Amino acid sequence: MSRPLWAVLVSAGTLVATLAVPPLPARAEHSGPERRALAAALDQLVADGFPAAVAYGRVDDRRWQVAAGVADRITGARARPDDRFRIASNTKAFVSTVLLQLVGEGRLTLDDPVERWLPGVVRGNGNDGSTITVRQLLNHTSGIWDPTGQRSFWAPYLDEHDWDRVIPPRTVIAAAMAHRPDFAPGTSWGYSNTNYLLAGLVIEAVTGRGAANEVRRRIIGPLGLSQTSFPVGDPEIHGRHLHGYDLTGRDVTTFSPSYDWTAGAMISTTADLARFHRALFGGRLLAPAQQRELETVVPMDDSPAGYGYGLGVQRMTVPCATGPTPAWMTDGGGPGFTSIAVTSPDDSRQLVLAGNVYDIDRDVRGQVPVPASGGALAALQSVLCADDVR
């Protein structure tokens, strides 16, 4: 994804150690008006061009999972609510959480210069790691250029159809260093996957262990996210999953995650993402000081009112009948898959929604990479708007 998914949805015309995570009661499966409204929203997404859409909704202790459409256009297999999909940039919240845990342990600070942990890595053509902080990587105010926003970067996949081509993260970082920064550190905001590749290297420098292993050890394992994985080079999605497509209908499910790594390589389900969100925004993964850092936002360029970017998470507003309703969001858009996870500030309402279309070729050309549909907004309103659904 070369930009936050909210921008994609706006342009498509759809959106103006074991941790104690309390299980939801057994009676939680819900069949009320919110579920019916969410199911109707998914039907609309499918009618508008997504082969499938899956979602998880929760209001207090009532939860529901729904699916519409087909997971595989060749076999006609129906989508199921627990189908896996690539979560793309939702990965960033996992990575920022690990770094914030390390900050809480006193092993680094958010104001450490990148040069301290990655000597000589951010250097050349106006790039200077001594003037960029870890915080600026996590909130995208570093100014570091993102080569994945260029179509030439994707040529091995899009033109040569070399879907399992491995592009190591350090190769992506080196390409970024060959380009001048977009702006001086701290003077503006610009979404860059390079920031989170560097963040992954910082995790490794601090811990002496692989970044993916740290995510598994600190979050995936303790939270019991049994359907969540962090592949590094494997281009396949294993187990029951949605197939992903571009807007021409080409199946792009098999796709090397190597280039995306700590910027977006993870695979999950709507229920697992909801469990992670519930733990994160419920304050169960971070100490209070680090929770405040996570949720301290900076303005995003061209963002609607009420939006801001924290440390791997976004603040947004949902247009409800009673007025704009605030929420926390992570999202992801990458070859074949689009997803969004939204949680109310009081952690009482959640929506996780995924569709199996994202056309990276159109995205990097500055065109809308998903089918135009009002279904995404309808899904958000069905769960986040307390008085809109009867």
DAPE-V399806 format. One record per pair of residues at least 4 apart in sequence whose C-alpha atoms are under 7 Angstrom apart, sorted by the first residue. I is the first residue (numbers start at 1). GAP is how many residues later the second one is. Records with the same first field share a line. If there is no record, write none. Layout:
# DAPE-V399806
I = GAP  GAP
This chain:
# DAPE-V399806
1 = 331  332  333
2 = 146  147  362
3 = 4  188
5 = 4  326  327  328
6 = 4
7 = 4
8 = 4  360
9 = 4  5  6
10 = 4  5  6
11 = 357
12 = 356  360
13 = 359
14 = 358  359  360  362  363
15 = 362
17 = 205
18 = 204  205
19 = 203  204
21 = 258
24 = 4  37
25 = 36
28 = 33  34  35
29 = 33  34  35
30 = 5  32  33  34
31 = 4
32 = 4
33 = 4  356  357
34 = 4  348  349  355
35 = 4  29
36 = 4
37 = 4  345
38 = 4  341  344
39 = 4  27
40 = 4
41 = 4  334  335  337  338
42 = 4  11  26  333
43 = 4  25
44 = 4  331
45 = 4  5  8  328  330
46 = 4  5  6  7  22  23
48 = 323  324  325
49 = 322
50 = 305  306  307  321
51 = 18  19  305
52 = 16  17  18  19  27  303  304
53 = 14  15  16  301  302  303
54 = 12  13  14  27  299  300  301
55 = 10  11  12  26  215  297  298  299
56 = 8  9  10  214  215  295  296  297
57 = 6  7  8  293  294  295  326
58 = 4  5  6  291  292  293
59 = 4  289  290  291
60 = 288  289
65 = 16
66 = 15
67 = 12  13  14
68 = 11
69 = 9  10
70 = 6  7  8  9
71 = 6  7  8  171  172
72 = 4  5  170  171
79 = 4  163
82 = 187  188
83 = 157  158  159  186
84 = 156  157  158  183  184  185
85 = 156  157  182  183  184  252
86 = 180  181  182  251
87 = 4  177  179  180  181  245  252
88 = 176  177  178  244  245  246
89 = 174  175  242  243  244
90 = 174  240  241  242
91 = 4  171  172  173  174  175
92 = 4  104  170  171  172  220
93 = 4  219  220
94 = 4  121
95 = 4  120  167
96 = 4  42  215  216
97 = 4
98 = 4  117
99 = 4  104
100 = 4  190
101 = 4  185
102 = 4  5  6
103 = 4  5  6
104 = 183  186
108 = 4
110 = 23  24  25
111 = 22  23  24
112 = 4  21  22
113 = 16  17  18  19  20  21
114 = 4  15  16  18  19  20
115 = 4  5  14  15
117 = 85  88
118 = 84
122 = 5  6  7  55
123 = 4  5  6  54
124 = 4  53
125 = 52  53  54  55
126 = 54  55
127 = 50  53  54
128 = 4
131 = 54
132 = 4  10  53
133 = 4
134 = 4
135 = 4
136 = 4  5  6  50
137 = 4  5  58  59  62
138 = 57  58  173  174
139 = 170  171  172  173
140 = 49  50  51  52  55
141 = 44  45  47  48  49
142 = 43  44
143 = 38  39  40  41  42  47
144 = 32  37  38  48  50  51
145 = 31  34  36  37  47
146 = 30  46  47  48
147 = 6  25  28  29
148 = 5
149 = 215
150 = 214
151 = 4  210  213  214
154 = 4
155 = 4  5
156 = 4  5  6
157 = 4  5  6
163 = 91  92  93
164 = 71  91  92
165 = 91
166 = 67  90  92
167 = 4  91  92
168 = 4  90  91
169 = 4  28  89  90  92
170 = 4
171 = 4
172 = 4  87
173 = 4  21
174 = 4
175 = 4
183 = 4  5
189 = 111  112
193 = 4  70
194 = 4
195 = 4
196 = 4  66  67
197 = 4  64  65  66
198 = 4
199 = 4
200 = 4  11  62
201 = 4
202 = 4
203 = 4  8
204 = 4  5  6  7
209 = 4  5
210 = 4
211 = 4
212 = 4  18
213 = 4
214 = 4
215 = 4  5
216 = 4  5
217 = 4
218 = 4
219 = 4
220 = 4  5  8
221 = 4
225 = 47
227 = 41  42  45
228 = 39  40  41  44
229 = 37  38  39
230 = 35  36  37
231 = 26  34  35
232 = 25  26  29
233 = 23  24  25
234 = 22
235 = 19  20  21  22
236 = 18  19
237 = 4
242 = 114
243 = 8  10  113
244 = 7  8  9  92  93  112  113
245 = 4  5  6  7  8  91  111  112  113
246 = 4  5  6  90  111  112  113
247 = 110  112  123
252 = 83  84
253 = 83
257 = 4  8
260 = 4  5
261 = 4
268 = 4  5
269 = 4
270 = 4  82  83
271 = 4
272 = 4
273 = 4
274 = 4  78
275 = 4
276 = 4
277 = 4
278 = 4  69
279 = 4  5  6
280 = 4  5
281 = 66
282 = 65
283 = 8
286 = 4  5
287 = 4
288 = 4
289 = 4
290 = 4
291 = 4
292 = 4
294 = 16  17
295 = 15  16
296 = 14
297 = 11  12  13
298 = 10  11  12
299 = 9  10
300 = 8  9
303 = 4
306 = 10  11
307 = 8  9  10
308 = 6  7  8
309 = 4  5  6
310 = 4
313 = 15  16  17
314 = 14  15  16
315 = 12  13  14
316 = 10  11  12  13
317 = 7  8  9  10
318 = 6  7  8  63
319 = 4  5  6
320 = 4  5  61  65  68
321 = 67
326 = 18
327 = 15  16  17  18
328 = 14  15  16  17
329 = 12  13  14
330 = 10  11  12
331 = 8  9  10
332 = 6  7  8
333 = 4  5  6  25
334 = 4  24  26
335 = 23  24  25
336 = 20  21  22  23
337 = 18  19  20  21
338 = 16  17  18  19  20
339 = 14  15  16
340 = 12  13  14
341 = 10  11  12
342 = 8  9  10
343 = 4  6  7  8
344 = 4  5  6
349 = 34  35
350 = 33
351 = 29  32
357 = 13
358 = 11  12
359 = 4  10  11
360 = 4  9
361 = 4
362 = 4  5  6  7
363 = 4  5  6
374 = 4
375 = 4
376 = 4
377 = 4
378 = 4
379 = 4
380 = 4
381 = 4
382 = 7
